[in-house]
Amino acid sequence: MSGTDFGKPDVIVVGAGNAAACAALAARESGASVIMLEAAPVEDCGGNSRYTAGAMRFVFKGVNDLAQVMPDLTEDERKSVDFGTYTEDQYFDDMGRITQYRTDPDLCEILVRSSFETLVWMRQKGVKFQPSYGRQAFKVEGKFKFWGGLALEAWGGGPGLVDNEHKACARDGIPIFYETPALALLAGDRGVAGVRARHQGKTVEIRSKAVILACGGFESNAEMRARYLGPSWDLAKVRGTRYNTGQGIRMALELDALPYGHWSGCHAVGWDLNAPPFGDLAVGDNFQKHSYPLGIMVNARGERFVDEGADFRNYTYAKYGAVILAQPGMFAWQIFDQKVIHMLRDEYRIKQVTKAKADTLKELVSRLEGVDAKRCLQTIEEYNRSIRTDIAFNPTIKDGRCTAGLAVPKSNWANPLDTPPFEAYAVTCGVTFTFGGVKISAAGEIEDTAGKPIPGLYAAGEMVGGLFFHNYPGGTGLTSGAVFGKLAGASAGGRVKG
């Protein structure tokens, strides 16, 4: 086997991101021997998890619950920060509302009810968390107030999350084989019995008693994006890893796995117009531009095309990328004035940004490349006149400060663009992950087209179909990866040891 000893593992985990690591740790906790196969080299390992900001959505009743996940929370933070709460009912409501009530009820229940205990378990494994001040809170009268149900993120963001999970795997004796993409499943009448992979340029067969597929969706595969998401999606930029090519899904489908979920849907955001085709770890998640609720967005025609204040950005950013892709030229400009510039997220201050700035609106619109300047100036003037300035502006709640009489309304946080200097940022569509995947059981087993579990085969992470449709609540991707990774690992470990 090309000189590499893969041993005789009980469980093979395909992938090395958050879902895969949680699966491996849970399987090992059950007493099984485990190895992980990672397609990427070590410096780019961890799938999309490494490219995230690390926010995780979970149920918490207050600061005491947060302290279980984040035991180094200071006494001052306990007293001076309003973290709020996020109940099971709120999570269920958000999952239903955001997915247009298509989310699989059984999977959704597992996700919501297991979210808190899973993060506590992750902390016990050595994953560290910190308050998400810069992304999920505004300072009001000197006090941080969190909004949108998200309070914590992994320490060190996505890279910190992956590094701490891989350290936990090393402590538990779980080897990771890099540059080792899985090619096919080994299967017979008794179910799955291992994988065929490519390692150091040679094809190898690795036998096992169970396989967990946690190697992402098909967002990095331009051909599959065009086939399933539709025209022009092959031209979209990819926010994260280049290695999520849908290979795990293909391998499962070859064994008659049931395709499940929203195959023509994906998580896609506003992403810097001149960002590279795939994610850049030096920049990480900072090509995103998510402060649009504080301003307006215009397309090449110089017209607004979306309600920037329809909801907190946690509940709109994952679907607005598709809306931007549908605009002429597949781009838009976000426009702000000085009243809100200090409130923009840190991602607006990076060096690699496509930006225009001017002291007058007329000068600004002339600098928006590709935009009808005359119509854009009319759009801004119409917008400014339409705002209900009698309603107070409050970024920590849906304040109802709206426009009146516009064809495309702004429902909250509407402020006149009247305080120079003005700034604008160019964005296009950045694909995060695809929603279509395979059907799993309540034990994480991949089911076939007859609705029966395929013996020895499990899935977690982006491969799990049926959770998200049209959109998703921010921070749920990493949480679902952890929840269903832990579930699949426990089930696979229990199978091989029991």
C-alpha positions in Angstrom: 0.0 0.0 0.0 2.6 2.5 -1.2 4.6 2.1 2.0 1.8 3.6 4.2 0.3 1.6 7.0 -3.4 2.4 7.2 -3.7 -0.4 9.8 -7.0 -2.3 10.2 -9.4 0.5 11.2 -12.9 -0.3 12.5 -14.1 3.0 11.1 -12.9 5.2 8.2 -14.0 8.8 8.2 -13.8 10.4 4.7 -13.0 14.1 5.3 -11.2 16.1 8.0 -13.4 19.2 8.6 -15.6 19.9 11.6 -18.2 17.2 10.9 -15.5 14.6 10.1 -13.5 15.4 13.2 -16.6 15.2 15.5 -17.5 11.8 13.8 -14.0 10.5 14.4 -13.9 11.6 18.0 -17.3 10.1 18.8 -16.5 6.8 17.1 -13.2 6.6 19.0 -15.1 7.4 22.2 -17.2 4.3 21.5 -14.0 2.2 21.5 -13.5 1.8 17.8 -10.2 2.3 16.0 -10.5 5.2 13.5 -8.6 6.8 10.6 -9.5 9.9 8.6 -8.8 10.4 4.9 -8.3 14.0 3.7 -8.1 15.0 0.1 -6.3 18.3 0.8 -2.7 18.8 1.8 -2.1 19.5 5.5 -1.8 23.3 5.0 -5.3 23.4 3.4 -7.0 20.6 5.4 -10.3 20.9 7.2 -12.7 21.5 4.3 -15.0 24.5 4.4 -14.7 24.5 8.2 -11.3 26.1 8.0 -12.7 29.0 5.9 -15.5 29.9 8.2 -15.7 32.6 10.9 -16.6 29.9 13.4 -20.0 31.0 14.6 -22.2 28.2 15.9 -26.0 28.5 16.6 -27.2 26.5 19.6 -29.8 26.6 22.3 -28.8 28.5 25.5 -31.0 29.8 28.4 -28.6 32.5 29.5 -25.1 33.3 30.6 -24.8 30.2 32.8 -25.3 27.9 29.8 -22.7 29.9 27.9 -20.3 29.5 30.8 -20.5 25.7 30.3 -19.3 26.1 26.7 -17.0 28.9 27.6 -15.7 28.4 31.1 -13.2 31.2 30.9 -16.0 33.8 30.5 -15.0 36.6 32.9 -17.1 37.9 35.7 -17.2 41.3 34.0 -18.5 39.8 30.8 -21.2 38.0 32.8 -22.4 41.3 34.3 -21.8 43.8 31.5 -22.7 42.0 28.3 -26.3 41.3 27.3 -25.9 37.8 25.6 -29.7 37.3 25.6 -31.1 33.8 25.2 -31.9 31.4 22.4 -34.6 28.9 23.2 -35.5 25.6 21.5 -38.8 27.2 20.3 -36.9 30.1 18.7 -34.5 27.6 16.9 -37.4 25.5 15.6 -39.2 28.7 14.5 -36.1 30.0 12.7 -35.5 26.6 11.0 -39.1 26.5 9.8 -39.5 30.1 8.7 -36.1 30.3 7.0 -36.5 27.1 5.1 -40.2 27.8 4.2 -41.2 25.0 6.5 -39.5 22.3 4.3 -36.8 21.3 6.8 -37.0 17.6 7.7 -38.8 17.5 11.1 -36.9 14.6 12.4 -33.5 15.9 11.5 -34.4 19.4 12.7 -35.4 18.0 16.0 -32.1 16.2 16.4 -30.3 19.4 15.4 -32.1 21.7 17.8 -32.4 19.4 20.9 -28.8 18.2 20.6 -27.1 21.5 19.9 -26.3 22.6 23.4 -25.0 19.2 24.6 -22.9 18.9 21.5 -21.1 22.2 22.1 -20.5 21.2 25.7 -19.0 17.9 24.4 -16.8 19.8 21.9 -15.5 22.0 24.8 -14.7 18.8 26.7 -12.7 17.6 23.7 -10.6 20.8 23.7 -12.4 23.1 21.3 -12.4 26.6 22.7 -15.1 29.3 22.2 -15.3 33.1 22.6 -18.0 35.7 22.4 -18.7 36.9 18.8 -18.5 40.6 19.6 -17.4 41.9 16.3 -20.0 40.1 14.2 -23.1 39.5 16.3 -23.3 42.4 18.7 -23.6 46.2 18.7 -22.5 48.5 21.5 -25.5 50.4 22.8 -24.9 53.0 25.6 -21.6 51.5 26.4 -22.9 47.9 26.7 -22.6 45.1 24.1 -26.0 43.7 23.1 -26.2 40.5 21.1 -28.8 40.0 18.4 -30.0 37.3 16.1 -29.6 34.3 18.4 -25.8 33.9 17.9 -23.5 34.5 20.8 -20.3 32.4 20.4 -17.8 31.5 17.8 -14.9 29.1 17.8 -11.7 30.6 19.3 -9.5 31.4 16.3 -12.4 31.2 13.9 -12.5 28.3 11.4 -8.7 27.7 11.5 -8.8 27.6 15.3 -11.8 25.2 15.3 -10.1 22.8 12.9 -6.7 22.9 14.6 -8.2 22.2 18.0 -10.3 19.3 16.7 -7.3 17.8 14.9 -5.3 18.1 18.2 -8.1 16.2 19.9 -7.9 13.5 17.2 -4.2 13.2 17.7 -4.6 12.9 21.5 -7.2 10.1 20.9 -4.9 8.2 18.5 -6.8 9.0 15.3 -4.4 9.4 12.4 -5.2 11.7 9.4 -3.9 10.8 6.0 -3.5 13.9 3.9 -3.7 14.1 0.1 -5.7 10.9 0.2 -9.0 11.4 -1.7 -11.5 8.6 -1.5 -12.5 7.3 -4.9 -15.1 4.6 -4.3 -16.7 2.6 -1.6 -15.9 -1.1 -1.2 -19.2 -2.9 -0.7 -20.7 -6.4 -0.9 -23.8 -8.2 0.1 -23.2 -7.4 3.8 -22.8 -3.7 3.2 -19.9 -1.3 3.1 -16.5 -2.7 3.9 -14.1 0.1 3.2 -12.9 2.5 0.6 -10.8 2.7 -2.5 -8.6 5.8 -2.3 -5.6 7.5 -4.0 -2.6 8.0 -1.8 0.8 9.3 -2.9 -0.2 8.8 -6.5 -1.2 5.1 -6.1 -4.6 3.5 -5.7 -5.1 1.7 -2.4 -7.9 -0.3 -0.9 -8.5 0.2 2.8 -10.8 -2.2 4.6 -13.0 -1.3 7.6 -16.2 -2.3 9.3 -17.9 1.1 8.7 -17.4 4.3 6.7 -18.6 7.8 7.5 -18.8 10.2 4.6 -18.2 13.7 5.8 -16.4 15.3 2.8 -18.7 18.1 1.9 -21.2 19.0 -0.9 -20.5 19.8 -4.5 -20.0 23.5 -4.3 -16.4 23.4 -5.6 -17.5 21.5 -8.7 -18.4 23.9 -11.5 -20.0 21.2 -13.6 -22.3 20.0 -10.8 -23.2 23.5 -9.8 -24.3 24.2 -13.4 -26.2 20.9 -13.6 -28.0 21.2 -10.3 -28.1 24.9 -9.3 -28.7 26.2 -12.8 -27.3 28.5 -15.5 -24.5 30.9 -14.5 -23.8 29.1 -11.2 -20.6 27.6 -12.8 -19.4 31.2 -12.9 -19.9 31.9 -9.2 -16.9 32.2 -6.8 -16.3 29.6 -4.2 -15.9 30.9 -0.6 -14.0 28.0 0.8 -12.1 24.9 -0.2 -11.5 23.7 -3.7 -11.7 20.0 -2.5 -15.5 19.8 -1.9 -16.3 18.3 -5.4 -19.2 16.1 -4.5 -17.2 12.9 -4.6 -18.7 11.6 -1.3 -22.2 12.2 -2.7 -21.3 10.4 -5.9 -19.9 7.4 -4.0 -23.0 7.1 -2.0 -25.3 7.4 -5.0 -23.4 4.6 -6.7 -24.6 2.4 -3.9 -28.2 3.5 -4.5 -28.3 6.1 -1.8 -31.5 8.2 -1.8 -30.8 11.8 -3.0 -32.5 14.1 -0.5 -33.0 17.8 0.2 -32.8 20.9 -2.0 -30.5 20.0 -4.8 -31.1 23.2 -6.7 -30.4 25.3 -3.6 -27.3 26.4 -1.8 -25.8 28.8 0.8 -24.5 31.8 -1.2 -23.5 35.3 0.0 -22.3 38.7 -1.1 -18.6 38.2 -1.8 -16.0 40.7 -2.9 -16.2 41.2 -6.7 -12.5 40.6 -7.2 -12.0 37.8 -4.8 -10.1 34.7 -6.2 -12.1 31.8 -7.6 -11.6 29.7 -4.4 -11.1 30.7 -0.8 -7.9 32.3 0.3 -6.8 31.3 3.9 -4.7 34.4 4.2 -8.0 36.4 4.0 -10.3 33.7 5.3 -14.0 34.7 5.6 -13.3 38.5 5.2 -14.2 38.6 1.5 -17.8 38.5 2.7 -19.7 41.8 3.0 -22.5 41.4 5.4 -23.3 44.9 6.7 -25.8 45.6 3.9 -28.8 46.0 6.3 -27.1 49.4 7.3 -27.1 50.7 3.7 -28.5 49.9 0.3 -27.5 47.7 -2.6 -27.8 48.7 -6.3 -27.3 46.7 -9.5 -25.8 47.6 -12.9 -29.0 49.5 -13.8 -28.5 51.6 -10.7 -31.6 50.2 -9.0 -32.2 48.6 -5.7 -33.3 45.0 -6.1 -33.7 43.5 -2.6 -35.0 44.5 0.8 -31.8 45.0 2.7 -33.6 45.3 6.0 -36.0 42.4 5.6 -34.5 40.6 8.7 -31.3 40.4 10.7 -28.5 39.6 8.3 -28.2 36.1 10.0 -31.4 35.2 8.3 -30.9 36.8 4.8 -27.2 36.7 3.9 -27.2 33.0 2.8 -29.9 33.6 0.2 -28.9 37.1 -1.1 -25.8 35.7 -2.9 -28.2 34.0 -5.3 -30.1 37.3 -5.8 -26.9 39.1 -6.6 -25.9 36.4 -9.1 -29.2 37.0 -10.9 -28.4 40.7 -11.5 -27.0 42.0 -14.7 -23.3 41.3 -14.8 -23.7 39.2 -11.6 -22.6 42.0 -9.3 -23.9 44.8 -7.0 -22.6 47.7 -5.0 -23.3 48.3 -1.3 -23.6 52.0 -0.4 -23.1 53.6 3.0 -22.7 57.0 4.5 -20.6 58.2 7.5 -23.4 57.7 10.0 -22.9 53.9 9.9 -19.3 53.5 8.6 -18.1 52.8 12.2 -20.7 50.0 12.5 -19.5 48.1 9.5 -18.0 44.7 10.2 -14.2 44.3 10.2 -14.3 42.6 6.8 -14.9 46.1 5.2 -11.5 47.2 6.4 -9.2 44.6 4.8 -6.7 45.6 2.1 -8.2 43.2 -0.5 -11.4 45.1 -1.1 -13.2 46.6 -4.1 -14.2 50.0 -2.9 -15.2 53.5 -4.0 -15.3 56.6 -1.8 -16.4 60.2 -2.5 -17.5 63.4 -0.8 -20.7 63.7 -2.8 -23.3 61.2 -4.0 -22.9 62.4 -7.6 -19.2 61.8 -7.5 -19.7 58.4 -5.8 -22.1 57.0 -8.4 -19.7 58.0 -11.1 -17.1 55.8 -9.5 -19.3 52.7 -9.3 -17.8 50.7 -12.2 -20.5 49.1 -14.4 -23.4 51.1 -12.9 -25.8 53.5 -14.6 -24.7 56.6 -12.7 -27.7 58.8 -13.6 -30.3 56.2 -12.6 -28.3 55.3 -9.4 -28.4 58.9 -8.2 -32.2 59.0 -8.8 -32.5 55.7 -6.9 -30.7 57.1 -3.9 -32.7 60.4 -3.9 -36.0 58.4 -4.1 -34.8 56.2 -1.3 -33.8 59.2 0.9 -37.2 60.8 0.5 -39.1 57.7 1.3 -37.7 57.0 4.8 -39.9 57.1 7.9 -37.5 59.3 9.9 -40.2 59.6 12.6 -39.2 56.0 13.7 -36.1 55.6 15.8 -33.1 53.7 14.4 -32.0 50.7 16.5 -29.6 48.1 15.0 -30.1 45.6 17.8 -33.8 45.0 17.1 -36.0 45.0 14.0 -36.8 48.6 14.5 -39.5 49.1 11.8 -37.6 52.2 10.5 -38.8 51.6 6.9 -39.4 53.2 3.6 -42.8 54.1 2.2 -43.9 54.1 -1.5 -40.9 52.3 -3.0 -41.4 49.3 -5.4 -38.6 47.6 -3.4 -39.1 48.5 0.3 -36.6 48.5 3.1 -38.3 47.2 6.2 -35.9 48.0 8.9 -32.8 50.2 9.6 -33.5 52.7 6.8 -31.2 55.7 7.1 -30.9 58.6 4.6 -27.6 58.5 2.7 -26.8 62.2 3.5 -23.6 62.3 5.5 -20.4 62.4 3.6 -17.9 61.0 2.8 -19.8 58.1 1.2 -18.4 54.6 0.6 -19.4 51.7 -1.7 -18.3 48.1 -2.0 -18.6 45.9 -5.0 -19.8 42.3 -4.4 -20.7 39.2 -6.4 -21.9 35.8 -5.5 -19.8 33.5 -3.3 -21.0 29.9 -2.8 -20.5 28.4 0.6 -22.1 25.0 0.5 -24.8 23.1 -1.4 -28.1 22.0 0.2 -28.7 18.7 -1.7 -27.3 15.5 -0.3 -28.3 12.1 0.8 -31.0 10.8 3.2 -29.9 9.7 6.6 -31.7 7.9 9.4 -32.1 9.1 13.0 -28.9 7.1 13.6 -26.9 8.9 10.9 -27.1 5.9 8.5 -27.3 6.6 4.8 -30.6 5.2 3.5 -31.1 3.7 0.0 -33.9 4.4 -2.4 -36.1 1.8 -0.7 -35.7 3.7 2.6 -33.5 1.1 4.2 -30.1 1.9 5.8 -27.1 0.8 3.8 -25.2 -1.3 6.3 -22.0 0.2 7.5 -22.4 3.6 5.7 -23.0 6.9 7.5 -23.0 10.6 6.6 -22.5 14.0 8.3 -22.0 17.6 7.5 -22.8 19.1 4.1 -23.6 15.6 2.7 -26.7 15.4 4.8 -29.7 16.5 2.7 -33.1 17.7 4.1 -32.1 20.3 6.6 -31.8 23.5 4.6 -34.0 24.8 1.8 -33.7 28.1 0.0 -31.9 29.6 3.0 -30.5 28.8 6.4 -30.1 30.5 9.8 -26.5 31.8 10.2 -24.2 29.6 12.3 -26.3 26.4 11.8 -23.9 24.8 9.3 -21.1 24.2 11.8 -23.6 23.1 14.5 -25.3 20.6 12.2 -21.9 19.3 11.2 -21.0 18.7 14.8 -24.3 17.3 15.8 -24.6 14.8 13.0 -20.9 14.1 13.0 -21.1 13.1 16.7 -24.3 11.1 15.9 -22.8 9.2 13.0 -19.6 8.5 14.9 -21.4 7.2 17.9 -23.6 5.0 15.7 -20.7 3.7 13.6 -18.7 3.0 16.7 -21.5 1.3 18.4 -22.1 -0.9 15.3 -18.5 -2.1 15.0 -18.1 -2.7 18.8 -21.5 -4.1 19.5 
